[in-house]
Amino acid sequence: MRWVSLGALCAVAACAVAPTGPGVAALPGTGKTLEQFQMDDSECQRYAGKQVAQPPGAVASSMYDSQRRYDFAYIQCLYSKGHKVPVSGAYTGAPAGSIPPPSQAAPSAPEQGAASAPK
């Protein structure tokens, strides 16, 4: 019985491993030097690590959840400092094969020399 409890404890402890770094790539922002990016990157990694740190006795989250929260904090930090970060998304225009909306052409002016209707 004691071995089962020890095994369960080890399994839970393995889930509590904190991320060691970002799981996403980022690039220096426009007009930023590599040195600025490296300093900001180090600061943002420390910030992200603090965001996923759990107090003693807290229920451990999965490694996937910890990495996801770390990456979100890291991306937000770098973005706030003006660096290029990955974004998920898709083209938000009309779907392929859809009919374009009608054009809003200006109404045409009456032709010159045309007789106007009597009033």
GROMACS elastic network, one bead per residue, 0.5 to 0.9 nm:
[ bonds ]
;  ai    aj funct       b0    kb
    1     4     6  0.52354   500
    1     5     6  0.65731   500
    1     6     6  0.87891   500
    2     5     6  0.52932   500
    2     6     6  0.62833   500
    2     7     6  0.86705   500
    3     6     6  0.50060   500
    3     7     6  0.60294   500
    3     8     6  0.85657   500
    4     7     6  0.50502   500
    4     8     6  0.61937   500
    4     9     6  0.85950   500
    5     8     6  0.51184   500
    5     9     6  0.61519   500
    5    10     6  0.86444   500
    6     9     6  0.50681   500
    6    10     6  0.62328   500
    6    11     6  0.86889   500
    7    10     6  0.51166   500
    7    11     6  0.62345   500
    7    12     6  0.87320   500
    8    11     6  0.50754   500
    8    12     6  0.62948   500
    8    13     6  0.86049   500
    9    12     6  0.51922   500
    9    13     6  0.61058   500
    9    14     6  0.86341   500
   10    14     6  0.61301   500
   10    15     6  0.88304   500
   11    14     6  0.52299   500
   11    15     6  0.67559   500
   12    15     6  0.53226   500
   12    16     6  0.67923   500
   12    60     6  0.71483   500
   13    16     6  0.51872   500
   13    17     6  0.73350   500
   13    60     6  0.77087   500
   14    17     6  0.59860   500
   14    63     6  0.87004   500
   15    18     6  0.85278   500
   15    60     6  0.64395   500
   15    61     6  0.66266   500
   15    62     6  0.53493   500
   15    63     6  0.57675   500
   16    54     6  0.88397   500
   16    59     6  0.86193   500
   16    60     6  0.51003   500
   16    61     6  0.64090   500
   16    62     6  0.69108   500
   16    63     6  0.69011   500
   16    66     6  0.85596   500
   17    20     6  0.88008   500
   17    60     6  0.87106   500
   17    62     6  0.85110   500
   17    63     6  0.65967   500
   17    66     6  0.84707   500
   18    49     6  0.78692   500
   18    52     6  0.74316   500
   18    53     6  0.73431   500
   18    63     6  0.71158   500
   18    66     6  0.66539   500
   18    67     6  0.76462   500
   18    70     6  0.89577   500
   19    22     6  0.75595   500
   19    23     6  0.88053   500
   19    49     6  0.75243   500
   19    52     6  0.84146   500
   19    63     6  0.74492   500
   19    66     6  0.66919   500
   19    67     6  0.55940   500
   19    70     6  0.71267   500
   20    45     6  0.89011   500
   20    49     6  0.81868   500
   20    67     6  0.87960   500
   21    45     6  0.66959   500
   21    48     6  0.88237   500
   21    49     6  0.82701   500
   21    67     6  0.84578   500
   21    70     6  0.81049   500
   21    71     6  0.84280   500
   22    25     6  0.76013   500
   22    45     6  0.72513   500
   22    48     6  0.86477   500
   22    67     6  0.76089   500
   22    70     6  0.69459   500
   22    71     6  0.56067   500
   22    74     6  0.70013   500
   22    75     6  0.87965   500
   23    67     6  0.72521   500
   23    68     6  0.83019   500
   23    70     6  0.85473   500
   23    71     6  0.63635   500
   24    71     6  0.68809   500
   24    74     6  0.89758   500
   24    75     6  0.82940   500
   24    85     6  0.83261   500
   24    86     6  0.73311   500
   25    85     6  0.71716   500
   25    86     6  0.70589   500
   26    41     6  0.88607   500
   26    75     6  0.80250   500
   26    78     6  0.81040   500
   26    83     6  0.73659   500
   26    84     6  0.58072   500
   26    86     6  0.66225   500
   27    34     6  0.89112   500
   27    37     6  0.76712   500
   27    83     6  0.62395   500
   27    84     6  0.50606   500
   27    85     6  0.65737   500
   27    86     6  0.89725   500
   28    31     6  0.80820   500
   28    32     6  0.57476   500
   28    33     6  0.68283   500
   28    34     6  0.64549   500
   28    36     6  0.79439   500
   28    37     6  0.53471   500
   28    38     6  0.85500   500
   28    82     6  0.80442   500
   28    83     6  0.50158   500
   28    84     6  0.59836   500
   28    85     6  0.87586   500
   29    32     6  0.52202   500
   29    33     6  0.81249   500
   29    37     6  0.78210   500
   29    79     6  0.86908   500
   29    81     6  0.83934   500
   29    82     6  0.54929   500
   29    84     6  0.50986   500
   29    85     6  0.87097   500
   30    33     6  0.85999   500
   30    82     6  0.77782   500
   30    83     6  0.72826   500
   30    84     6  0.79610   500
   32    35     6  0.82138   500
   32    36     6  0.62179   500
   32    37     6  0.67773   500
   32    82     6  0.81633   500
   32    83     6  0.77116   500
   33    36     6  0.51744   500
   33    37     6  0.63033   500
   33    38     6  0.86721   500
   34    38     6  0.60965   500
   34    39     6  0.86678   500
   35    38     6  0.50989   500
   35    39     6  0.62868   500
   35    40     6  0.86113   500
   36    39     6  0.52658   500
   36    40     6  0.61378   500
   36    41     6  0.84049   500
   37    40     6  0.50885   500
   37    41     6  0.57975   500
   37    42     6  0.85442   500
   37    78     6  0.86373   500
   37    83     6  0.74957   500
   38    42     6  0.62299   500
   38    43     6  0.86428   500
   39    42     6  0.53025   500
   39    43     6  0.63208   500
   39    44     6  0.86497   500
   40    43     6  0.50275   500
   40    44     6  0.59673   500
   40    45     6  0.84936   500
   40    77     6  0.84625   500
   40    78     6  0.68817   500
   40    81     6  0.74194   500
   40    83     6  0.89539   500
   41    44     6  0.51039   500
   41    45     6  0.61017   500
   41    46     6  0.86692   500
   41    74     6  0.83135   500
   41    77     6  0.87373   500
   41    78     6  0.69577   500
   42    45     6  0.51776   500
   42    46     6  0.63828   500
   42    47     6  0.86865   500
   43    46     6  0.52319   500
   43    47     6  0.62207   500
   43    48     6  0.86992   500
   43    77     6  0.85724   500
   44    48     6  0.60085   500
   44    49     6  0.84382   500
   44    73     6  0.78615   500
   44    74     6  0.54305   500
   44    75     6  0.81595   500
   44    76     6  0.86694   500
   44    77     6  0.55722   500
   44    78     6  0.63905   500
   45    48     6  0.51105   500
   45    49     6  0.60942   500
   45    50     6  0.86810   500
   45    70     6  0.83451   500
   45    73     6  0.85799   500
   45    74     6  0.60818   500
   45    77     6  0.87279   500
   46    49     6  0.50834   500
   46    50     6  0.63636   500
   46    51     6  0.87972   500
   46    74     6  0.87059   500
   47    50     6  0.52596   500
   47    51     6  0.64331   500
   47    70     6  0.88817   500
   47    73     6  0.73281   500
   47    74     6  0.71736   500
   47    77     6  0.76943   500
   48    51     6  0.50245   500
   48    52     6  0.66039   500
   48    53     6  0.87510   500
   48    69     6  0.79695   500
   48    70     6  0.50767   500
   48    71     6  0.72602   500
   48    72     6  0.79775   500
   48    74     6  0.51549   500
   48    75     6  0.88238   500
   48    77     6  0.80544   500
   49    52     6  0.54946   500
   49    53     6  0.61755   500
   49    70     6  0.64763   500
   49    73     6  0.85147   500
   49    74     6  0.85880   500
   50    53     6  0.51485   500
   50    54     6  0.85380   500
   50    70     6  0.87717   500
   51    54     6  0.83849   500
   51    69     6  0.76868   500
   51    70     6  0.68984   500
   51    73     6  0.69679   500
   52    66     6  0.61750   500
   52    67     6  0.83234   500
   52    69     6  0.65410   500
   52    70     6  0.60381   500
   52    73     6  0.87120   500
   53    66     6  0.88153   500
   54    57     6  0.82838   500
   54    58     6  0.62419   500
   54    59     6  0.82504   500
   54    60     6  0.76565   500
   55    58     6  0.56591   500
   56    59     6  0.88078   500
   57    60     6  0.85402   500
   58    61     6  0.89878   500
   60    63     6  0.89144   500
   61    64     6  0.82192   500
   61    65     6  0.63245   500
   61    66     6  0.64477   500
   62    65     6  0.51977   500
   62    66     6  0.62105   500
   62    67     6  0.86019   500
   63    66     6  0.50580   500
   63    67     6  0.60530   500
   63    68     6  0.84763   500
   64    67     6  0.52083   500
   64    68     6  0.60968   500
   64    69     6  0.86633   500
   65    68     6  0.50550   500
   65    69     6  0.61693   500
   65    70     6  0.84746   500
   66    69     6  0.52455   500
   66    70     6  0.60433   500
   66    71     6  0.85794   500
   67    71     6  0.60321   500
   67    72     6  0.85792   500
   68    71     6  0.51621   500
   68    72     6  0.62487   500
   68    73     6  0.87415   500
   69    72     6  0.51292   500
   69    73     6  0.62705   500
   69    74     6  0.85607   500
   70    73     6  0.52815   500
   70    74     6  0.60781   500
   70    75     6  0.86013   500
   71    75     6  0.59874   500
   71    76     6  0.84666   500
   72    75     6  0.52383   500
   72    76     6  0.61255   500
   72    77     6  0.85780   500
   73    76     6  0.51920   500
   73    77     6  0.61395   500
   73    78     6  0.87095   500
   74    77     6  0.51996   500
   74    78     6  0.62577   500
   74    79     6  0.85359   500
   75    78     6  0.52557   500
   75    79     6  0.59488   500
   75    80     6  0.84706   500
   75    84     6  0.89726   500
   75    85     6  0.61951   500
   75    86     6  0.78129   500
   76    79     6  0.51414   500
   76    80     6  0.60982   500
   76    81     6  0.87487   500
   76    85     6  0.85910   500
   77    80     6  0.52258   500
   77    81     6  0.65585   500
   78    81     6  0.51253   500
   78    82     6  0.65762   500
   78    83     6  0.55188   500
   78    84     6  0.75991   500
   78    85     6  0.71876   500
   79    82     6  0.51402   500
   79    83     6  0.51999   500
   79    84     6  0.65487   500
   79    85     6  0.63765   500
   80    83     6  0.75154   500
   89    92     6  0.84150   500
   90    93     6  0.89705   500
   91    94     6  0.85363   500
   91    95     6  0.88578   500
   92    95     6  0.81590   500
   93    96     6  0.88481   500
   94    97     6  0.83685   500
   94    98     6  0.65008   500
   94    99     6  0.84936   500
   94   100     6  0.78855   500
   95    98     6  0.57605   500
   96    99     6  0.88826   500
   99   102     6  0.89098   500
  100   103     6  0.85980   500
  102   105     6  0.88827   500
  104   107     6  0.89138   500
  105   108     6  0.85113   500
  106   109     6  0.89990   500
  108   111     6  0.86755   500
  109   112     6  0.87861   500
  110   113     6  0.88464   500
  110   114     6  0.73734   500
  111   114     6  0.57751   500
  112   115     6  0.87939   500
  113   116     6  0.89052   500
  115   118     6  0.89055   500
  116   119     6  0.88989   500
